[in-house]
């Protein structure tokens, strides 16, 4: 039982780290989507949408 605390703490730290990374990704995705929508609303288009000669 002496190692149980270390094992539970390790799993907890890993779960916390994954949770923080997931939250960061979700928040960043929302921010990027808002920024892209703002640019498109102002008429800025993607280079890939240009007509090729």
N, C-alpha and C positions, 0 to 999 in steps of 0.2 A: 504493500500500500504506500510505501514511501515514494514510489515513482509516479503514482497516480496524479498527484498535484502537478508535477512537471508535464505529464501527458495532457491533462485537461487544459493547462495553461497554454501549451503549444497549439492544441486544437482551437482554443479560444482566440489566440493571437492570429492564427491563420484565417479563421472565420471573420474576425474583425477586419483584417487586411483586405480580404476579398469583398467584404461589404463596403468598405471605403472606396475601393477601386470601382466597384459597380455603381455606387452613387455618383462618383466623379464622372464616369462615362455617361450616365444618364443626364446629368446636369450639363455636361459639355455638348452632348448631342442636341439638347434643347436650345442651348445658346447658339450653336452653329446653325440650326434650322431657322431660328429667329433672324440671325444675321443674313442668311441666304434669302429669306422671304423679304427682308428689308431692301436688299440690293435689287431683287427682281421687281419689287414695287417701284423702285426709283428708275427702272428701265435698264439697269445693268444686266447684260446677258452673258452667258458662258461663251468662251471662245469656241467650244465645240459646236455651238449652234450657228456659227457663221457659215455662209455659203462658200464652198470651195471653188476656186477658179478652174 
